Amino acid sequence: MIKLQKTIVLVSIMCLLTLNAQEDNRLKVRLDAGVPVGVTSENLGLLLSVEPKIGVSKSMVIGLKFGVALNAQEFENNNTTPFDVDAESDNAIISFVHTIDYYWNENHARPYVGLGVGYFSLSQVSLANTTDEVQEGSTKNRIGFLLRGGIDVGKTRFGLEYNIIPKTDIQLPNEQILGTIDSTYLGLTIGFTI
């Protein structure tokens, strides 16, 4: 129930920001989609984000990026337990990142570089053992960083982003460490401004 309430509040805020974006030329909302690059997961990898942004000068924009990365994590098992990470199940990273972008010019095609810092929430990990018993392995959420660059052409953005998230342990319910998760990923994105 608490997750539903948080979702409703988040959607309400995004709707208000979208309405304000229509009235204030400095306030924009960007929708991005993309794929993680170089991830070994056999499942479909996908990146989605919504980012309200406000221009603080002609060449600088700040924002708050709400994003989700599906199947972008790499698992390392230390083989000290009978459990293995279920590689066929999906995993997700939900992020809330404060961003700042710098644009090199004011032309129609505007190259940019950006960085950000924020909170990355990692999904629980499905674990399986030889008796087909499935359990959830817990992980700790992390503070991470974002480096990105690309080009805006009109209202379309083509970008490359690198999310740096410290590794975290996978813990069994009895607090035994199964292995680690490397959640750092490189993403190729395309976005549109509303």
N, C-alpha and C positions, 0 to 999 in steps of 0.2 A: 504494500500500500504506500509506503514511503517513497519507493522508486517511482510509482505512478504520480505522486504529488510533485516530485522533483521534475519529472518529465513535463507535466502540465505547466509548471512555473517556467521552465526553460523554453517551451514552445511559445508561451505568452510573451516572454521577453523578446524572442526572435521576431514575433509578429509586430510588436511595438517598434522595434528597430527598423523593420522593413517599411512600416508606415512612415516613420520619421525620415527614412532614406529618400522617400519621394519628395519631401519638402526641403531638405537641406542638401545642397550640392556636395558638401564636404563628406557627408555620411553615405557610405556604400555598403552593400552586402555582396559578398563573393561566395559562389558555390563552386566547389572543386570536386573532381573525380579523378581517379588514377589507379595505377598498379604499383605494387612494390617490385623493385628490380633486384634480381639476384637471390631471391628467397627460394629455398629448396623444398618448401611444402608442396605436396601434390594437390592440395585443395586450391580453389580459386582465391587469389589474392586481390584485394580491393581496398581502395582508399576513398573515403568520402569526408567532406568537411563543409562547414558553414562558417564564414568569417565576417562579422560586422567590422567595418574599418572607418576611420575618420582621418581626413587629411589635416596634418598640423602645419604643413607648408606645401609649396608647389612640388617639392621633391621628396617629401617624407610623409609616410602614412603609418598610423598605429592601428592595431586591431586585436581582437580576441578570437582565436580560432578554436572552434568546437569540432573535433574530428574523430573518426573511427578508422582503424586499420584492421582489416580481416586477414588472418593467416600470414602475418608478417614476422612472426616470432620463430626463432631457432632454438631447439631444445638440446641440452646435453645431459645424458644420463650418466651418473657416476657408478652404476652397476653394484651398489651395495645393498639393494633391496630386491625382492622378487617382482617389483612393479616396473612397468615401462610406460613411457608417455604414449598415449594413444594418438599417433600421428594422423589418423584419419579424421579425428574430430576437429571442428573449427575452433579457432582462438581469436581473440580480439584485443585491441588496445584502444581505449577511449582517452582522448586527450583534450585538455583545456590549456591553451598556450597563448600567452601575451606575445604579440609580434610587432616588429617595426620593419618597414621596407623603405629602401632608398632608391629613387628613380634617377637614372643618369641624365635624362633629358625630358622635354615636354612635347616631343613629336608624337605622331600617331602610333608608331612602334616605339615603346618605352622599355629598354632593358632595366632590370632591377636586381638588387641583392637584398636579402633580409635575414633577420635572425629572431629568435624567440626563446622564451623560457616558460616552462609550465609544468602541469601535473599530468602524469600518465597513469591511468588506471588499467591494470592488467587483469585479464579474465582468469578464472580458475582453470586448471589443467586436468583433463580427463586422464586417469591412470588405469592400466589394466595389468593383471598378473596371469599366471598360468592356469588358474582356476576360473578364469573369465569373470572374476569379481572386479567391478569397476568402482573406483573411488575418485574423489576430487582432490587434487593437490592444490594447496593454497600458495599464493605468491604475494609479495609486498609491492604496493604501488610506489612509483618513483617520481622524483623531480628530474626533468630532462631538458634537452636543448634542441632547437631547430635551426638549421642553416638552410637557406634556399636562394635560388636565383632563377632567372628566366626572362621572358619578354611579354609585355602586355601589347596586344595589337587591337586597338579599339576597346571593346568590352570583353575580349577574349584573352585569357592568360595561358601561356605555355610555360611550365615550370619543372624544376628539379628540386626536390627537398630531401634533406638528410636529417633524420630524427635520431638524436643521440640519447639513449636511455640506458642507465647503468644496469648491468646484469643483476638478476635476483634469483634467490634459491627457490626450488620447488619443495614444499614441505608436505609430508603426510600428516593425517590427523593426529598421530602420536608424536609429532614434531621432528620426526626423522627426515633428514635431507635426502631427497631423491636425486637431484641434479640442479642444473641452472637453466635459466631462460635468458637468451640474448634477444632483446626486443629492439635493438638499434636497426634501422632500415633506411634504405634509399627509395624514394618514390618519384615516379614520373607522372605529372598531373596536367590536366587541362581544366580551366575554370572560366566562369562567366560572371559578370557583374550585373546585379539587378538594379 
